[in-house]
Amino acid sequence: MKLEICAGSLESALNANRAGAHRIELCQNLECGGLTPEIPTLKQLLALVDIPVFVLIRPRAADFVYSDVEFEEMLSAIDLAKETGAHGIVSGILQAENTLDIERTNILVQRAGALEFTFHRAFDLIQDKYEALRVLRSIGVNRILSSAGQSIALDGLTELKKLQKMAGNDLIILPGGGLIPDHTKAFRTAGFREIHSSARRMTSEGPGKMHSDPLIISSYITALKA
């Protein structure tokens, strides 16, 4: 079982690498759900770590319904991430009714090319998750990050198991959202191959300032091996 750490800063990403995480999802402004990171940060990180780095492509906070200008910005961000050496893309687009925007999500996947593609937690806003999963699998998405619509992924375990059963070996359901190391065993026992966490803890740098904590990440790693 693998651990992906969502890192909102270079420091968090380096903490994840040192503590034994298997993959990093790099973003910025994690306090608002995460936005596309700066390319200099990605470049610096790739020079310092030897684990895969996926890049969040999200131009702004709030919903996942984007204008044509924002969509072009997302495509350009994917191009830059590829050119810089990222190993994967994390993104997704919905329509105004919180249904899957199939056409534009497919364009994102095709733009990512050989890079792995994770559809992020916008998935949890979709009412018919099974139909969305079927479509995402058909257009080549590799992973879906989900808590099955729950605040804490553990509360969505039963639904996540159903989604993974439907996905089979073609697509990975990546549980994430409110996880703590103690939740790891339940997902490992249920047969999930990966889990996702930010493993954050408040720092002394000021109100609201948080970084991924190497001690929390190490606790995940220990739980993965237990």
Secondary structure per residue as TSV (DSSP state, phi and psi in degrees):
chain	resnum	aa	ss	phi	psi
A	1	M	-	360.0	138.3
A	2	K	E	-110.2	152.9
A	3	L	E	-114.8	121.7
A	4	E	E	-102.3	130.2
A	5	I	E	-107.4	126.5
A	6	C	E	-84.9	111.8
A	7	A	E	-109.9	125.1
A	8	G	S	-95.5	7.4
A	9	S	S	-158.5	166.1
A	10	L	H	-62.6	-41.2
A	11	E	H	-60.8	-44.5
A	12	S	H	-62.4	-41.3
A	13	A	H	-64.4	-40.4
A	14	L	H	-69.5	-36.5
A	15	N	H	-59.3	-43.2
A	16	A	H	-62.2	-43.1
A	17	N	H	-64.2	-46.5
A	18	R	H	-64.7	-33.4
A	19	A	H	-85.4	-5.3
A	20	G	T	104.8	12.7
A	21	A	-	-60.3	153.2
A	22	H	S	-92.0	-20.3
A	23	R	E	-159.8	152.6
A	24	I	E	-119.1	133.9
A	25	E	E	-103.2	113.7
A	26	L	E	-94.3	132.4
A	27	C	-	-147.2	-170.8
A	28	Q	B	-140.6	167.6
A	29	N	-	53.6	50.3
A	30	L	G	-63.9	-23.5
A	31	E	G	-64.4	-19.5
A	32	C	G	-110.2	21.6
A	33	G	T	98.8	-5.5
A	34	G	-	97.7	135.5
A	35	L	B	-130.9	168.2
A	36	T	-	-55.5	128.6
A	37	P	-	-76.2	164.7
A	38	E	-	-73.7	141.6
A	39	I	H	-62.6	-40.3
A	40	P	H	-57.7	-36.2
A	41	T	H	-65.7	-44.0
A	42	L	H	-60.7	-45.5
A	43	K	H	-61.5	-43.8
A	44	Q	H	-64.5	-42.6
A	45	L	H	-63.1	-45.2
A	46	L	H	-61.5	-28.2
A	47	A	H	-77.6	-14.7
A	48	L	H	-110.7	-13.4
A	49	V	-	-125.0	159.4
A	50	D	-	-121.8	20.8
A	51	I	S	-109.1	158.9
A	52	P	-	-60.8	142.7
A	53	V	E	-122.5	115.7
A	54	F	E	-96.0	150.3
A	55	V	E	-118.4	127.1
A	56	L	E	-74.1	130.1
A	57	I	-	-113.3	97.9
A	58	R	-	-148.3	110.7
A	59	P	S	-75.8	-19.3
A	60	R	S	-159.3	168.0
A	61	A	S	-82.1	-173.6
A	62	A	S	80.7	-133.1
A	63	D	-	-80.5	-175.5
A	64	F	S	-117.3	26.6
A	65	V	-	-105.1	116.9
A	66	Y	-	-116.1	147.5
A	67	S	-	-74.4	170.7
A	68	D	H	-61.8	-37.8
A	69	V	H	-65.7	-43.5
A	70	E	H	-65.2	-37.8
A	71	F	H	-62.7	-43.6
A	72	E	H	-63.2	-36.6
A	73	E	H	-62.2	-39.6
A	74	M	H	-65.3	-41.7
A	75	L	H	-63.7	-42.4
A	76	S	H	-64.3	-37.6
A	77	A	H	-66.0	-37.6
A	78	I	H	-63.2	-43.8
A	79	D	H	-58.5	-44.1
A	80	L	H	-66.3	-40.7
A	81	A	H	-62.6	-42.5
A	82	K	H	-62.1	-46.9
A	83	E	H	-63.0	-31.7
A	84	T	H	-78.6	-22.4
A	85	G	T	114.5	14.8
A	86	A	-	-60.5	154.9
A	87	H	S	-99.5	-14.3
A	88	G	E	-163.8	164.4
A	89	I	E	-121.8	140.1
A	90	V	E	-122.8	116.6
A	91	S	E	-166.1	-169.5
A	92	G	-	157.7	155.0
A	93	I	-	-137.5	138.8
A	94	L	B	-114.7	164.4
A	95	Q	-	-93.6	173.4
A	96	A	T	-58.9	-28.4
A	97	E	T	-87.3	13.3
A	98	N	S	58.9	38.9
A	99	T	-	-103.3	160.8
A	100	L	B	-66.4	129.1
A	101	D	-	-84.2	90.9
A	102	I	H	-65.1	-47.1
A	103	E	H	-61.4	-48.9
A	104	R	H	-78.5	-30.8
A	105	T	H	-64.8	-39.5
A	106	N	H	-61.7	-38.6
A	107	I	H	-64.0	-40.0
A	108	L	H	-60.2	-44.7
A	109	V	H	-62.7	-44.0
A	110	Q	H	-66.0	-35.6
A	111	R	H	-67.3	-33.4
A	112	A	H	-66.8	-24.7
A	113	G	T	64.1	-124.0
A	114	A	T	-76.7	-10.2
A	115	L	S	-71.7	144.0
A	116	E	E	-66.7	148.1
A	117	F	E	-125.9	123.9
A	118	T	E	-107.7	126.7
A	119	F	E	-85.1	123.6
A	120	H	-	-82.1	-167.3
A	121	R	G	-72.8	6.0
A	122	A	G	-57.1	-25.6
A	123	F	G	-54.1	-35.1
A	124	D	G	-69.9	-15.1
A	125	L	G	-85.7	-12.3
A	126	I	-	-80.5	132.0
A	127	Q	S	-71.7	-50.4
A	128	D	-	-92.3	82.9
A	129	K	H	-68.8	-29.5
A	130	Y	H	-71.3	-40.7
A	131	E	H	-67.4	-40.1
A	132	A	H	-62.2	-41.2
A	133	L	H	-61.1	-44.4
A	134	R	H	-57.8	-45.0
A	135	V	H	-67.1	-46.1
A	136	L	H	-61.4	-38.2
A	137	R	H	-64.2	-40.0
A	138	S	H	-69.4	-26.3
A	139	I	T	-95.5	3.9
A	140	G	T	98.4	14.8
A	141	V	-	-67.3	137.7
A	142	N	-	-91.0	-30.8
A	143	R	E	-144.9	154.4
A	144	I	E	-127.0	119.9
A	145	L	E	-84.3	123.2
A	146	S	E	-155.3	151.5
A	147	S	-	-115.7	13.8
A	148	A	T	59.5	30.7
A	149	G	T	84.0	3.9
A	150	Q	-	-95.9	155.9
A	151	S	S	-65.8	-34.4
A	152	I	S	-120.0	125.2
A	153	A	G	-57.8	-31.9
A	154	L	G	-59.9	-33.7
A	155	D	G	-69.8	-18.0
A	156	G	G	-102.4	14.9
A	157	L	H	-56.1	-45.5
A	158	T	H	-60.4	-45.2
A	159	E	H	-68.0	-38.3
A	160	L	H	-63.6	-37.2
A	161	K	H	-63.5	-39.5
A	162	K	H	-64.9	-41.3
A	163	L	H	-64.5	-42.6
A	164	Q	H	-66.2	-36.9
A	165	K	H	-61.9	-42.2
A	166	M	H	-66.4	-38.3
A	167	A	H	-68.5	-29.7
A	168	G	T	61.5	-138.8
A	169	N	T	-93.8	0.8
A	170	D	S	-83.4	-23.7
A	171	L	S	-151.3	139.1
A	172	I	E	-95.6	126.2
A	173	I	E	-85.5	120.9
A	174	L	E	-106.6	98.1
A	175	P	E	-65.1	132.6
A	176	G	B	-161.7	148.6
A	177	G	S	126.2	104.6
A	178	G	S	69.1	17.1
A	179	L	-	-75.7	150.1
A	180	I	-	-129.7	162.6
A	181	P	G	-54.1	-32.9
A	182	D	G	-65.0	-17.7
A	183	H	G	-81.5	-13.9
A	184	T	H	-57.8	-43.6
A	185	K	H	-59.1	-40.5
A	186	A	H	-61.2	-40.5
A	187	F	H	-76.0	-36.2
A	188	R	H	-65.1	-44.1
A	189	T	H	-62.8	-33.6
A	190	A	T	-78.0	-5.0
A	191	G	T	93.6	11.1
A	192	F	-	-71.3	145.8
A	193	R	S	-92.2	-20.7
A	194	E	E	-148.5	155.6
A	195	I	E	-136.1	163.0
A	196	H	E	-131.3	135.3
A	197	S	E	-155.0	154.5
A	198	S	-	-92.4	-19.3
A	199	A	-	48.7	42.7
A	200	R	E	-88.5	152.9
A	201	R	E	-144.3	143.0
A	202	M	E	-60.0	141.6
A	203	T	-	-108.8	179.0
A	204	S	T	-90.0	9.6
A	205	E	T	-80.1	-10.5
A	206	G	S	141.4	167.5
A	207	P	T	-56.5	131.2
A	208	G	T	79.7	-4.0
A	209	K	-	-83.6	117.4
A	210	M	E	-132.9	147.9
A	211	H	E	-132.7	154.8
A	212	S	E	-62.8	128.1
A	213	D	-	-94.6	123.8
A	214	P	H	-61.3	-29.0
A	215	L	H	-69.3	-40.0
A	216	I	H	-66.5	-42.5
A	217	I	H	-62.3	-42.3
A	218	S	H	-61.4	-35.2
A	219	S	H	-65.0	-38.9
A	220	Y	H	-60.2	-47.6
A	221	I	H	-60.9	-42.4
A	222	T	H	-60.9	-43.5
A	223	A	H	-65.9	-33.9
A	224	L	H	-63.8	-31.2
A	225	K	H	-92.5	-12.3
A	226	A	-	-68.2	360.0
